[in-house]
Amino acid sequence: MNPNTIEQEDADVATIEALPYVLTLHNDDFNTFDWVIKCLVNVCNHKFLQATQCAHIVHNNGKCDVKKGDYDEIKTMYEKLQSANLTVSMQESET
C-alpha cells in the first residue's frame, strides 16, 4: 500500500473527528425513502448510495448521524431539512 494514501486517510479522519457539530436524522412515519434520499442528496451533498444507506439506517435503527461540521454549516442543513418536514436534531459532537 502506498504510504501517501495512508497519510491522506489519517488526515481526513482527523479532520472529520475535529468537527464540533453533528446532524442526526430521525425516523418518522410519513416521509418516503425517496423524499429522504432526495433531501440528503440536495441538502447534505450526499451521493445517492450514501443517502440510501442513511435512509435504511434511520428506518432500521431510528436515527443516523448524517453530517458533521462547524456550527454554521450544520445549522443551515438542520433548518433546510426541517423545512422539508424531516425530523432532525443537531448537537455538539462528543469526539
Secondary structure, DSSP 4 states (H G I P E B T S, - for coil): --HHHHHHHHHHHHHHHH--EEEEEE--SS--HHHHHHHHHHHH---HHHHHHHHHHHHHHSEEEEEEE-HHHHHHHHHHHHHTT-EEEEEE---
